[in-house]
Amino acid sequence: MTLMSNPVARQAVVMLERAGKKNNAPIWLAASRRLGSPAATRVQVNVGKISRLAASGEMVFVPGKVLGTGTIDKKVEIGAFSYSASARAKIEASGGSAMTVQEFLARHPKGSGVRLVE
């Protein structure tokens, strides 16, 4: 199943695009384009990379899947389309939170202070 034939992914892309237009938030427009990109360029980010790039307490959005390779020792608020089971466990064990696109948008509709990680 391709990402755009997946109704949940399509809904997430539309949700991000609407939030970007409604709140004049370019980060959500960029995230919607990236999430809707072809499978060959689909985003997959390891928790180790997030740990290296993000400061403790920072908000990070991944327009794709978060994988569990590496370690994370910071409390980071992460929003993503999907998570591997090990990634979710590591994020929550470090005191952070792993949220869906909808949950993350509800918390940060304007996208200010959010870092896009690809």
Biopython code that builds the backbone (N, CA, C, O; Angstrom):
import numpy as np
from Bio.PDB.StructureBuilder import StructureBuilder

atoms = [
    (1, "MET", "N", (0.845, -1.176, 0.000)),
    (1, "MET", "CA", (0.000, 0.000, 0.000)),
    (1, "MET", "C", (0.890, 1.238, 0.000)),
    (1, "MET", "O", (1.736, 1.382, 0.883)),
    (2, "THR", "N", (0.721, 2.118, -0.952)),
    (2, "THR", "CA", (1.488, 3.349, -0.987)),
    (2, "THR", "C", (0.932, 4.320, 0.044)),
    (2, "THR", "O", (-0.202, 4.189, 0.504)),
    (3, "LEU", "N", (1.746, 5.279, 0.388)),
    (3, "LEU", "CA", (1.357, 6.216, 1.431)),
    (3, "LEU", "C", (0.078, 6.966, 1.079)),
    (3, "LEU", "O", (-0.802, 7.119, 1.926)),
    (4, "MET", "N", (-0.033, 7.430, -0.151)),
    (4, "MET", "CA", (-1.212, 8.212, -0.499)),
    (4, "MET", "C", (-2.443, 7.345, -0.763)),
    (4, "MET", "O", (-3.556, 7.868, -0.799)),
    (5, "SER", "N", (-2.274, 6.044, -0.948)),
    (5, "SER", "CA", (-3.445, 5.190, -1.036)),
    (5, "SER", "C", (-3.906, 4.780, 0.359)),
    (5, "SER", "O", (-4.973, 4.190, 0.527)),
    (6, "ASN", "N", (-3.085, 5.104, 1.354)),
    (6, "ASN", "CA", (-3.426, 4.861, 2.747)),
    (6, "ASN", "C", (-4.315, 6.025, 3.210)),
    (6, "ASN", "O", (-3.856, 7.167, 3.244)),
    (7, "PRO", "N", (-5.576, 5.754, 3.566)),
    (7, "PRO", "CA", (-6.485, 6.847, 3.944)),
    (7, "PRO", "C", (-6.037, 7.609, 5.190)),
    (7, "PRO", "O", (-6.319, 8.801, 5.310)),
    (8, "VAL", "N", (-5.354, 6.955, 6.106)),
    (8, "VAL", "CA", (-4.873, 7.637, 7.313)),
    (8, "VAL", "C", (-3.774, 8.631, 6.947)),
    (8, "VAL", "O", (-3.743, 9.747, 7.466)),
    (9, "ALA", "N", (-2.872, 8.225, 6.051)),
    (9, "ALA", "CA", (-1.803, 9.114, 5.605)),
    (9, "ALA", "C", (-2.367, 10.288, 4.819)),
    (9, "ALA", "O", (-1.933, 11.426, 4.998)),
    (10, "ARG", "N", (-3.320, 10.018, 3.961)),
    (10, "ARG", "CA", (-3.947, 11.076, 3.175)),
    (10, "ARG", "C", (-4.612, 12.088, 4.100)),
    (10, "ARG", "O", (-4.514, 13.296, 3.884)),
    (11, "GLN", "N", (-5.284, 11.591, 5.125)),
    (11, "GLN", "CA", (-5.940, 12.476, 6.089)),
    (11, "GLN", "C", (-4.908, 13.326, 6.829)),
    (11, "GLN", "O", (-5.143, 14.510, 7.072)),
    (12, "ALA", "N", (-3.771, 12.735, 7.187)),
    (12, "ALA", "CA", (-2.717, 13.479, 7.877)),
    (12, "ALA", "C", (-2.146, 14.575, 6.987)),
    (12, "ALA", "O", (-1.888, 15.682, 7.461)),
    (13, "VAL", "N", (-1.946, 14.284, 5.707)),
    (13, "VAL", "CA", (-1.431, 15.283, 4.762)),
    (13, "VAL", "C", (-2.407, 16.448, 4.657)),
    (13, "VAL", "O", (-2.000, 17.609, 4.710)),
    (14, "VAL", "N", (-3.681, 16.146, 4.510)),
    (14, "VAL", "CA", (-4.703, 17.193, 4.402)),
    (14, "VAL", "C", (-4.773, 18.011, 5.691)),
    (14, "VAL", "O", (-4.892, 19.235, 5.644)),
    (15, "MET", "N", (-4.702, 17.344, 6.827)),
    (15, "MET", "CA", (-4.757, 18.014, 8.122)),
    (15, "MET", "C", (-3.585, 18.993, 8.278)),
    (15, "MET", "O", (-3.771, 20.122, 8.731)),
    (16, "LEU", "N", (-2.375, 18.551, 7.900)),
    (16, "LEU", "CA", (-1.201, 19.417, 7.978)),
    (16, "LEU", "C", (-1.332, 20.612, 7.041)),
    (16, "LEU", "O", (-1.004, 21.740, 7.411)),
    (17, "GLU", "N", (-1.815, 20.360, 5.826)),
    (17, "GLU", "CA", (-1.966, 21.438, 4.854)),
    (17, "GLU", "C", (-2.988, 22.471, 5.337)),
    (17, "GLU", "O", (-2.753, 23.674, 5.222)),
    (18, "ARG", "N", (-4.099, 22.015, 5.865)),
    (18, "ARG", "CA", (-5.126, 22.940, 6.375)),
    (18, "ARG", "C", (-4.602, 23.754, 7.557)),
    (18, "ARG", "O", (-4.859, 24.954, 7.648)),
    (19, "ALA", "N", (-3.867, 23.102, 8.460)),
    (19, "ALA", "CA", (-3.303, 23.819, 9.607)),
    (19, "ALA", "C", (-2.302, 24.866, 9.142)),
    (19, "ALA", "O", (-2.242, 25.960, 9.701)),
    (20, "GLY", "N", (-1.518, 24.536, 8.121)),
    (20, "GLY", "CA", (-0.555, 25.490, 7.591)),
    (20, "GLY", "C", (-1.218, 26.712, 6.999)),
    (20, "GLY", "O", (-0.765, 27.836, 7.218)),
    (21, "LYS", "N", (-2.286, 26.504, 6.251)),
    (21, "LYS", "CA", (-2.995, 27.624, 5.626)),
    (21, "LYS", "C", (-3.778, 28.440, 6.661)),
    (21, "LYS", "O", (-3.744, 29.670, 6.638)),
    (22, "LYS", "N", (-4.472, 27.763, 7.552)),
    (22, "LYS", "CA", (-5.306, 28.437, 8.548)),
    (22, "LYS", "C", (-4.475, 29.284, 9.507)),
    (22, "LYS", "O", (-4.853, 30.410, 9.831)),
    (23, "ASN", "N", (-3.340, 28.743, 9.964)),
    (23, "ASN", "CA", (-2.521, 29.419, 10.970)),
    (23, "ASN", "C", (-1.319, 30.143, 10.382)),
    (23, "ASN", "O", (-0.462, 30.626, 11.122)),
    (24, "ASN", "N", (-1.250, 30.223, 9.047)),
    (24, "ASN", "CA", (-0.118, 30.841, 8.374)),
    (24, "ASN", "C", (1.191, 30.271, 8.922)),
    (24, "ASN", "O", (2.092, 31.008, 9.324)),
    (25, "ALA", "N", (1.269, 28.927, 8.928)),
    (25, "ALA", "CA", (2.420, 28.219, 9.486)),
    (25, "ALA", "C", (3.127, 27.434, 8.384)),
    (25, "ALA", "O", (2.702, 26.330, 8.045)),
    (26, "PRO", "N", (4.193, 27.987, 7.827)),
    (26, "PRO", "CA", (4.904, 27.313, 6.745)),
    (26, "PRO", "C", (5.456, 25.935, 7.125)),
    (26, "PRO", "O", (5.632, 25.083, 6.254)),
    (27, "ILE", "N", (5.727, 25.708, 8.397)),
    (27, "ILE", "CA", (6.261, 24.405, 8.817)),
    (27, "ILE", "C", (5.272, 23.284, 8.507)),
    (27, "ILE", "O", (5.681, 22.194, 8.106)),
    (28, "TRP", "N", (3.985, 23.537, 8.687)),
    (28, "TRP", "CA", (2.989, 22.493, 8.428)),
    (28, "TRP", "C", (2.803, 22.264, 6.925)),
    (28, "TRP", "O", (2.519, 21.142, 6.506)),
    (29, "LEU", "N", (2.956, 23.297, 6.124)),
    (29, "LEU", "CA", (2.883, 23.129, 4.672)),
    (29, "LEU", "C", (4.067, 22.299, 4.175)),
    (29, "LEU", "O", (3.907, 21.427, 3.321)),
    (30, "ALA", "N", (5.256, 22.577, 4.717)),
    (30, "ALA", "CA", (6.448, 21.796, 4.349)),
    (30, "ALA", "C", (6.294, 20.346, 4.792)),
    (30, "ALA", "O", (6.657, 19.426, 4.060)),
    (31, "ALA", "N", (5.757, 20.146, 5.989)),
    (31, "ALA", "CA", (5.565, 18.785, 6.506)),
    (31, "ALA", "C", (4.543, 18.019, 5.671)),
    (31, "ALA", "O", (4.707, 16.820, 5.449)),
    (32, "SER", "N", (3.490, 18.693, 5.206)),
    (32, "SER", "CA", (2.480, 18.007, 4.391)),
    (32, "SER", "C", (3.064, 17.587, 3.048)),
    (32, "SER", "O", (2.778, 16.493, 2.564)),
    (33, "ARG", "N", (3.882, 18.449, 2.441)),
    (33, "ARG", "CA", (4.534, 18.086, 1.176)),
    (33, "ARG", "C", (5.478, 16.905, 1.368)),
    (33, "ARG", "O", (5.539, 16.009, 0.526)),
    (34, "ARG", "N", (6.202, 16.907, 2.462)),
    (34, "ARG", "CA", (7.181, 15.849, 2.721)),
    (34, "ARG", "C", (6.487, 14.520, 3.027)),
    (34, "ARG", "O", (6.926, 13.473, 2.551)),
    (35, "LEU", "N", (5.418, 14.549, 3.808)),
    (35, "LEU", "CA", (4.685, 13.332, 4.135)),
    (35, "LEU", "C", (4.007, 12.747, 2.907)),
    (35, "LEU", "O", (3.869, 11.529, 2.793)),
    (36, "GLY", "N", (3.587, 13.597, 1.996)),
    (36, "GLY", "CA", (2.928, 13.139, 0.780)),
    (36, "GLY", "C", (3.880, 12.793, -0.346)),
    (36, "GLY", "O", (3.439, 12.520, -1.463)),
    (37, "SER", "N", (5.180, 12.799, -0.078)),
    (37, "SER", "CA", (6.165, 12.516, -1.119)),
    (37, "SER", "C", (6.178, 11.029, -1.482)),
    (37, "SER", "O", (5.656, 10.209, -0.725)),
    (38, "PRO", "N", (6.764, 10.670, -2.625)),
    (38, "PRO", "CA", (6.818, 9.269, -3.053)),
    (38, "PRO", "C", (7.587, 8.380, -2.076)),
    (38, "PRO", "O", (8.383, 8.859, -1.268)),
    (39, "ALA", "N", (7.332, 7.086, -2.169)),
    (39, "ALA", "CA", (7.939, 6.114, -1.250)),
    (39, "ALA", "C", (9.462, 6.139, -1.283)),
    (39, "ALA", "O", (10.099, 5.902, -0.256)),
    (40, "ALA", "N", (10.052, 6.416, -2.425)),
    (40, "ALA", "CA", (11.506, 6.419, -2.540)),
    (40, "ALA", "C", (12.155, 7.506, -1.682)),
    (40, "ALA", "O", (13.323, 7.393, -1.308)),
    (41, "THR", "N", (11.404, 8.547, -1.375)),
    (41, "THR", "CA", (11.957, 9.642, -0.572)),
    (41, "THR", "C", (11.275, 9.765, 0.784)),
    (41, "THR", "O", (11.358, 10.812, 1.427)),
    (42, "ARG", "N", (10.614, 8.725, 1.217)),
    (42, "ARG", "CA", (9.888, 8.748, 2.488)),
    (42, "ARG", "C", (10.849, 8.952, 3.664)),
    (42, "ARG", "O", (11.949, 8.400, 3.681)),
    (43, "VAL", "N", (10.430, 9.732, 4.622)),
    (43, "VAL", "CA", (11.257, 10.088, 5.772)),
    (43, "VAL", "C", (11.214, 8.986, 6.827)),
    (43, "VAL", "O", (10.145, 8.522, 7.224)),
    (44, "GLN", "N", (12.408, 8.578, 7.273)),
    (44, "GLN", "CA", (12.566, 7.657, 8.396)),
    (44, "GLN", "C", (13.713, 8.182, 9.245)),
    (44, "GLN", "O", (14.841, 8.309, 8.769)),
    (45, "VAL", "N", (13.419, 8.487, 10.506)),
    (45, "VAL", "CA", (14.408, 9.091, 11.394)),
    (45, "VAL", "C", (14.570, 8.211, 12.629)),
    (45, "VAL", "O", (13.587, 7.750, 13.211)),
    (46, "ASN", "N", (15.815, 7.984, 13.020)),
    (46, "ASN", "CA", (16.097, 7.203, 14.221)),
    (46, "ASN", "C", (16.073, 8.093, 15.457)),
    (46, "ASN", "O", (16.341, 9.292, 15.371)),
    (47, "VAL", "N", (15.750, 7.502, 16.611)),
    (47, "VAL", "CA", (15.719, 8.276, 17.851)),
    (47, "VAL", "C", (17.100, 8.837, 18.177)),
    (47, "VAL", "O", (17.205, 9.890, 18.806)),
    (48, "GLY", "N", (18.147, 8.156, 17.763)),
    (48, "GLY", "CA", (19.502, 8.650, 17.986)),
    (48, "GLY", "C", (19.733, 9.986, 17.300)),
    (48, "GLY", "O", (20.382, 10.863, 17.870)),
    (49, "LYS", "N", (19.221, 10.160, 16.098)),
    (49, "LYS", "CA", (19.357, 11.425, 15.369)),
    (49, "LYS", "C", (18.567, 12.524, 16.069)),
    (49, "LYS", "O", (19.040, 13.654, 16.189)),
    (50, "ILE", "N", (17.374, 12.194, 16.526)),
    (50, "ILE", "CA", (16.560, 13.181, 17.248)),
    (50, "ILE", "C", (17.290, 13.617, 18.511)),
    (50, "ILE", "O", (17.297, 14.801, 18.850)),
    (51, "SER", "N", (17.900, 12.672, 19.203)),
    (51, "SER", "CA", (18.644, 12.979, 20.424)),
    (51, "SER", "C", (19.820, 13.917, 20.140)),
    (51, "SER", "O", (20.109, 14.813, 20.934)),
    (52, "ARG", "N", (20.492, 13.710, 19.014)),
    (52, "ARG", "CA", (21.626, 14.572, 18.652)),
    (52, "ARG", "C", (21.177, 15.978, 18.265)),
    (52, "ARG", "O", (21.860, 16.952, 18.583)),
    (53, "LEU", "N", (20.038, 16.098, 17.583)),
    (53, "LEU", "CA", (19.593, 17.388, 17.055)),
    (53, "LEU", "C", (18.768, 18.223, 18.025)),
    (53, "LEU", "O", (18.818, 19.452, 17.969)),
    (54, "ALA", "N", (18.024, 17.595, 18.896)),
    (54, "ALA", "CA", (17.076, 18.312, 19.751)),
    (54, "ALA", "C", (17.632, 18.541, 21.153)),
    (54, "ALA", "O", (18.353, 17.709, 21.704)),
    (55, "ALA", "N", (17.279, 19.677, 21.701)),
    (55, "ALA", "CA", (17.614, 19.971, 23.082)),
    (55, "ALA", "C", (16.516, 19.421, 23.987)),
    (55, "ALA", "O", (15.402, 19.156, 23.536)),
    (56, "SER", "N", (16.832, 19.255, 25.236)),
    (56, "SER", "CA", (15.843, 18.761, 26.189)),
    (56, "SER", "C", (14.676, 19.750, 26.268)),
    (56, "SER", "O", (14.879, 20.959, 26.375)),
    (57, "GLY", "N", (13.466, 19.223, 26.215)),
    (57, "GLY", "CA", (12.268, 20.055, 26.272)),
    (57, "GLY", "C", (11.830, 20.606, 24.930)),
    (57, "GLY", "O", (10.823, 21.310, 24.854)),
    (58, "GLU", "N", (12.562, 20.303, 23.875)),
    (58, "GLU", "CA", (12.224, 20.821, 22.546)),
    (58, "GLU", "C", (11.079, 20.027, 21.921)),
    (58, "GLU", "O", (10.818, 18.882, 22.293)),
    (59, "MET", "N", (10.405, 20.663, 20.963)),
    (59, "MET", "CA", (9.312, 20.033, 20.221)),
    (59, "MET", "C", (9.820, 19.719, 18.816)),
    (59, "MET", "O", (10.352, 20.588, 18.126)),
    (60, "VAL", "N", (9.647, 18.463, 18.404)),
    (60, "VAL", "CA", (10.163, 17.994, 17.118)),
    (60, "VAL", "C", (9.033, 17.330, 16.345)),
    (60, "VAL", "O", (8.229, 16.594, 16.917)),
    (61, "PHE", "N", (8.973, 17.598, 15.027)),
    (61, "PHE", "CA", (8.002, 16.926, 14.180)),
    (61, "PHE", "C", (8.734, 16.180, 13.078)),
    (61, "PHE", "O", (9.604, 16.736, 12.408)),
    (62, "VAL", "N", (8.369, 14.902, 12.894)),
    (62, "VAL", "CA", (8.951, 14.058, 11.849)),
    (62, "VAL", "C", (7.846, 13.729, 10.851)),
    (62, "VAL", "O", (6.883, 13.049, 11.209)),
    (63, "PRO", "N", (7.962, 14.197, 9.603)),
    (63, "PRO", "CA", (6.928, 13.908, 8.611)),
    (63, "PRO", "C", (7.120, 12.512, 8.000)),
    (63, "PRO", "O", (7.302, 12.367, 6.791)),
    (64, "GLY", "N", (7.077, 11.518, 8.843)),
    (64, "GLY", "CA", (7.289, 10.134, 8.426)),
    (64, "GLY", "C", (7.309, 9.230, 9.637)),
    (64, "GLY", "O", (6.502, 9.386, 10.553)),
    (65, "LYS", "N", (8.245, 8.274, 9.642)),
    (65, "LYS", "CA", (8.297, 7.272, 10.701)),
    (65, "LYS", "C", (9.530, 7.471, 11.585)),
    (65, "LYS", "O", (10.614, 7.792, 11.097)),
    (66, "VAL", "N", (9.344, 7.277, 12.890)),
    (66, "VAL", "CA", (10.446, 7.321, 13.839)),
    (66, "VAL", "C", (10.826, 5.881, 14.159)),
    (66, "VAL", "O", (9.984, 5.074, 14.552)),
    (67, "LEU", "N", (12.110, 5.573, 13.983)),
    (67, "LEU", "CA", (12.629, 4.224, 14.223)),
    (67, "LEU", "C", (13.435, 4.199, 15.511)),
    (67, "LEU", "O", (13.861, 5.248, 15.995)),
    (68, "GLY", "N", (13.650, 3.016, 16.071)),
    (68, "GLY", "CA", (14.247, 2.882, 17.390)),
    (68, "GLY", "C", (15.745, 2.733, 17.470)),
    (68, "GLY", "O", (16.252, 2.455, 18.556)),
    (69, "THR", "N", (16.486, 2.898, 16.398)),
    (69, "THR", "CA", (17.935, 2.759, 16.456)),
    (69, "THR", "C", (18.548, 3.932, 17.196)),
    (69, "THR", "O", (18.200, 5.086, 16.947)),
    (70, "GLY", "N", (19.460, 3.634, 18.104)),
    (70, "GLY", "CA", (20.122, 4.668, 18.888)),
    (70, "GLY", "C", (19.481, 4.826, 20.249)),
    (70, "GLY", "O", (18.582, 4.080, 20.634)),
    (71, "THR", "N", (19.972, 5.819, 20.959)),
    (71, "THR", "CA", (19.437, 6.089, 22.291)),
    (71, "THR", "C", (18.964, 7.535, 22.355)),
    (71, "THR", "O", (19.434, 8.405, 21.622)),
    (72, "ILE", "N", (18.039, 7.750, 23.239)),
    (72, "ILE", "CA", (17.566, 9.113, 23.487)),
    (72, "ILE", "C", (17.530, 9.306, 24.991)),
    (72, "ILE", "O", (16.905, 8.533, 25.717)),
    (73, "ASP", "N", (18.208, 10.343, 25.447)),
    (73, "ASP", "CA", (18.310, 10.575, 26.888)),
    (73, "ASP", "C", (17.764, 11.941, 27.280)),
    (73, "ASP", "O", (18.055, 12.452, 28.362)),
    (74, "LYS", "N", (16.970, 12.524, 26.391)),
    (74, "LYS", "CA", (16.391, 13.845, 26.644)),
    (74, "LYS", "C", (14.875, 13.753, 26.612)),
    (74, "LYS", "O", (14.294, 12.916, 25.922)),
    (75, "LYS", "N", (14.258, 14.632, 27.374)),
    (75, "LYS", "CA", (12.798, 14.716, 27.357)),
    (75, "LYS", "C", (12.404, 15.585, 26.164)),
    (75, "LYS", "O", (12.506, 16.811, 26.213)),
    (76, "VAL", "N", (11.948, 14.927, 25.088)),
    (76, "VAL", "CA", (11.603, 15.617, 23.852)),
    (76, "VAL", "C", (10.162, 15.275, 23.489)),
    (76, "VAL", "O", (9.729, 14.130, 23.616)),
    (77, "GLU", "N", (9.434, 16.284, 23.040)),
    (77, "GLU", "CA", (8.055, 16.101, 22.595)),
    (77, "GLU", "C", (8.101, 15.869, 21.085)),
    (77, "GLU", "O", (8.504, 16.754, 20.331)),
    (78, "ILE", "N", (7.687, 14.674, 20.642)),
    (78, "ILE", "CA", (7.818, 14.308, 19.237)),
    (78, "ILE", "C", (6.447, 14.023, 18.627)),
    (78, "ILE", "O", (5.622, 13.318, 19.207)),
    (79, "GLY", "N", (6.232, 14.582, 17.458)),
    (79, "GLY", "CA", (5.050, 14.288, 16.668)),
    (79, "GLY", "C", (5.510, 13.625, 15.385)),
    (79, "GLY", "O", (6.481, 14.072, 14.775)),
    (80, "ALA", "N", (4.833, 12.567, 14.962)),
    (80, "ALA", "CA", (5.210, 11.862, 13.731)),
    (80, "ALA", "C", (4.014, 11.102, 13.192)),
    (80, "ALA", "O", (3.016, 10.899, 13.883)),
    (81, "PHE", "N", (4.143, 10.683, 11.926)),
    (81, "PHE", "CA", (3.080, 9.895, 11.312)),
    (81, "PHE", "C", (2.995, 8.522, 11.958)),
    (81, "PHE", "O", (1.899, 8.031, 12.225)),
    (82, "SER", "N", (4.152, 7.893, 12.213)),
    (82, "SER", "CA", (4.145, 6.584, 12.875)),
    (82, "SER", "C", (5.451, 6.360, 13.622)),
    (82, "SER", "O", (6.438, 7.066, 13.415)),
    (83, "TYR", "N", (5.430, 5.360, 14.496)),
    (83, "TYR", "CA", (6.576, 5.016, 15.335)),
    (83, "TYR", "C", (6.748, 3.508, 15.329)),
    (83, "TYR", "O", (5.773, 2.762, 15.243)),
    (84, "SER", "N", (8.009, 3.058, 15.423)),
    (84, "SER", "CA", (8.225, 1.642, 15.683)),
    (84, "SER", "C", (7.969, 1.448, 17.174)),
    (84, "SER", "O", (8.002, 2.409, 17.942)),
    (85, "ALA", "N", (7.717, 0.220, 17.578)),
    (85, "ALA", "CA", (7.431, -0.048, 18.992)),
    (85, "ALA", "C", (8.627, 0.319, 19.870)),
    (85, "ALA", "O", (8.454, 0.869, 20.957)),
    (86, "SER", "N", (9.836, 0.017, 19.402)),
    (86, "SER", "CA", (11.024, 0.313, 20.208)),
    (86, "SER", "C", (11.258, 1.828, 20.298)),
    (86, "SER", "O", (11.713, 2.317, 21.332)),
    (87, "ALA", "N", (10.959, 2.562, 19.245)),
    (87, "ALA", "CA", (11.126, 4.017, 19.286)),
    (87, "ALA", "C", (10.168, 4.631, 20.300)),
    (87, "ALA", "O", (10.567, 5.470, 21.108)),
    (88, "ARG", "N", (8.910, 4.213, 20.257)),
    (88, "ARG", "CA", (7.921, 4.744, 21.206)),
    (88, "ARG", "C", (8.349, 4.439, 22.643)),
    (88, "ARG", "O", (8.246, 5.298, 23.518)),
    (89, "ALA", "N", (8.827, 3.221, 22.885)),
    (89, "ALA", "CA", (9.257, 2.820, 24.232)),
    (89, "ALA", "C", (10.440, 3.671, 24.698)),
    (89, "ALA", "O", (10.466, 4.108, 25.849)),
    (90, "LYS", "N", (11.410, 3.910, 23.829)),
    (90, "LYS", "CA", (12.590, 4.696, 24.199)),
    (90, "LYS", "C", (12.224, 6.147, 24.466)),
    (90, "LYS", "O", (12.735, 6.747, 25.411)),
    (91, "ILE", "N", (11.353, 6.716, 23.654)),
    (91, "ILE", "CA", (10.937, 8.108, 23.842)),
    (91, "ILE", "C", (10.219, 8.271, 25.174)),
    (91, "ILE", "O", (10.500, 9.201, 25.929)),
    (92, "GLU", "N", (9.296, 7.368, 25.456)),
    (92, "GLU", "CA", (8.534, 7.458, 26.703)),
    (92, "GLU", "C", (9.400, 7.145, 27.921)),
    (92, "GLU", "O", (9.178, 7.716, 28.989)),
    (93, "ALA", "N", (10.383, 6.249, 27.785)),
    (93, "ALA", "CA", (11.287, 5.921, 28.898)),
    (93, "ALA", "C", (12.174, 7.111, 29.261)),
    (93, "ALA", "O", (12.588, 7.247, 30.413)),
    (94, "SER", "N", (12.468, 7.973, 28.286)),
    (94, "SER", "CA", (13.305, 9.142, 28.553)),
    (94, "SER", "C", (12.493, 10.314, 29.119)),
    (94, "SER", "O", (13.047, 11.375, 29.407)),
    (95, "GLY", "N", (11.186, 10.116, 29.275)),
    (95, "GLY", "CA", (10.324, 11.170, 29.815)),
    (95, "GLY", "C", (9.674, 12.023, 28.752)),
    (95, "GLY", "O", (8.944, 12.961, 29.071)),
    (96, "GLY", "N", (9.929, 11.711, 27.485)),
    (96, "GLY", "CA", (9.342, 12.457, 26.384)),
    (96, "GLY", "C", (7.966, 11.943, 26.032)),
    (96, "GLY", "O", (7.425, 11.066, 26.705)),
    (97, "SER", "N", (7.403, 12.496, 24.969)),
    (97, "SER", "CA", (6.095, 12.030, 24.524)),
    (97, "SER", "C", (6.121, 11.800, 23.017)),
    (97, "SER", "O", (6.722, 12.567, 22.264)),
    (98, "ALA", "N", (5.458, 10.730, 22.597)),
    (98, "ALA", "CA", (5.348, 10.356, 21.190)),
    (98, "ALA", "C", (3.889, 10.540, 20.785)),
    (98, "ALA", "O", (3.017, 9.775, 21.198)),
    (99, "MET", "N", (3.636, 11.566, 19.971)),
    (99, "MET", "CA", (2.264, 11.909, 19.602)),
    (99, "MET", "C", (2.000, 11.670, 18.120)),
    (99, "MET", "O", (2.915, 11.675, 17.296)),
    (100, "THR", "N", (0.736, 11.464, 17.810)),
    (100, "THR", "CA", (0.313, 11.345, 16.414)),
    (100, "THR", "C", (0.288, 12.743, 15.798)),
    (100, "THR", "O", (0.431, 13.744, 16.500)),
    (101, "VAL", "N", (0.105, 12.799, 14.488)),
    (101, "VAL", "CA", (0.016, 14.085, 13.792)),
    (101, "VAL", "C", (-1.135, 14.911, 14.369)),
    (101, "VAL", "O", (-0.971, 16.101, 14.640)),
    (102, "GLN", "N", (-2.286, 14.289, 14.556)),
    (102, "GLN", "CA", (-3.459, 15.002, 15.060)),
    (102, "GLN", "C", (-3.220, 15.550, 16.466)),
    (102, "GLN", "O", (-3.552, 16.702, 16.744)),
    (103, "GLU", "N", (-2.652, 14.741, 17.348)),
    (103, "GLU", "CA", (-2.372, 15.193, 18.720)),
    (103, "GLU", "C", (-1.369, 16.345, 18.723)),
    (103, "GLU", "O", (-1.531, 17.319, 19.458)),
    (104, "PHE", "N", (-0.336, 16.223, 17.896)),
    (104, "PHE", "CA", (0.703, 17.247, 17.849)),
    (104, "PHE", "C", (0.158, 18.566, 17.301)),
    (104, "PHE", "O", (0.483, 19.637, 17.814)),
    (105, "LEU", "N", (-0.671, 18.486, 16.260)),
    (105, "LEU", "CA", (-1.281, 19.700, 15.701)),
    (105, "LEU", "C", (-2.225, 20.370, 16.691)),
    (105, "LEU", "O", (-2.304, 21.598, 16.741)),
    (106, "ALA", "N", (-2.935, 19.579, 17.471)),
    (106, "ALA", "CA", (-3.836, 20.152, 18.467)),
    (106, "ALA", "C", (-3.050, 20.921, 19.529)),
    (106, "ALA", "O", (-3.523, 21.936, 20.040)),
    (107, "ARG", "N", (-1.864, 20.443, 19.858)),
    (107, "ARG", "CA", (-1.030, 21.095, 20.863)),
    (107, "ARG", "C", (-0.269, 22.289, 20.320)),
    (107, "ARG", "O", (-0.052, 23.268, 21.034)),
    (108, "HIS", "N", (0.139, 22.215, 19.056)),
    (108, "HIS", "CA", (0.982, 23.265, 18.461)),
    (108, "HIS", "C", (0.425, 23.702, 17.104)),
    (108, "HIS", "O", (1.074, 23.490, 16.080)),
    (109, "PRO", "N", (-0.759, 24.306, 17.078)),
    (109, "PRO", "CA", (-1.391, 24.640, 15.795)),
    (109, "PRO", "C", (-0.608, 25.648, 14.956)),
    (109, "PRO", "O", (-0.652, 25.583, 13.728)),
    (110, "LYS", "N", (0.093, 26.559, 15.577)),
    (110, "LYS", "CA", (0.835, 27.579, 14.838)),
    (110, "LYS", "C", (2.237, 27.101, 14.442)),
    (110, "LYS", "O", (2.879, 27.706, 13.583)),
    (111, "GLY", "N", (2.706, 26.033, 15.057)),
    (111, "GLY", "CA", (4.005, 25.488, 14.710)),
    (111, "GLY", "C", (5.188, 26.276, 15.234)),
    (111, "GLY", "O", (6.331, 25.954, 14.908)),
    (112, "SER", "N", (4.946, 27.294, 16.032)),
    (112, "SER", "CA", (6.065, 28.103, 16.533)),
    (112, "SER", "C", (6.864, 27.293, 17.561)),
    (112, "SER", "O", (6.293, 26.655, 18.445)),
    (113, "GLY", "N", (8.166, 27.331, 17.428)),
    (113, "GLY", "CA", (9.040, 26.605, 18.330)),
    (113, "GLY", "C", (9.214, 25.138, 17.986)),
    (113, "GLY", "O", (9.922, 24.416, 18.689)),
    (114, "VAL", "N", (8.573, 24.686, 16.907)),
    (114, "VAL", "CA", (8.659, 23.279, 16.488)),
    (114, "VAL", "C", (9.770, 23.122, 15.450)),
    (114, "VAL", "O", (9.877, 23.915, 14.514)),
    (115, "ARG", "N", (10.582, 22.101, 15.625)),
    (115, "ARG", "CA", (11.653, 21.809, 14.680)),
    (115, "ARG", "C", (11.231, 20.634, 13.791)),
    (115, "ARG", "O", (10.778, 19.599, 14.279)),
    (116, "LEU", "N", (11.389, 20.818, 12.494)),
    (116, "LEU", "CA", (11.092, 19.760, 11.521)),
    (116, "LEU", "C", (12.368, 18.951, 11.309)),
    (116, "LEU", "O", (13.394, 19.493, 10.898)),
    (117, "VAL", "N", (12.296, 17.641, 11.596)),
    (117, "VAL", "CA", (13.466, 16.768, 11.466)),
    (117, "VAL", "C", (13.195, 15.769, 10.361)),
    (117, "VAL", "O", (12.175, 15.080, 10.363)),
    (118, "GLU", "N", (14.123, 15.696, 9.412)),
    (118, "GLU", "CA", (13.985, 14.761, 8.292)),
    (118, "GLU", "C", (15.201, 13.865, 8.225)),
    (118, "GLU", "O", (15.285, 13.003, 7.350)),
]
sb = StructureBuilder()
sb.init_structure("model")
sb.init_model(0)
sb.init_chain("A")
sb.init_seg("    ")
for serial, (resi, resn, name, xyz) in enumerate(atoms, 1):
    if name == "N":
        sb.init_residue(resn, " ", resi, " ")
    sb.init_atom(name, np.array(xyz, "f"), 0.0, 1.0, " ", f" {name:<3s}", serial, name[0])
structure = sb.get_structure()
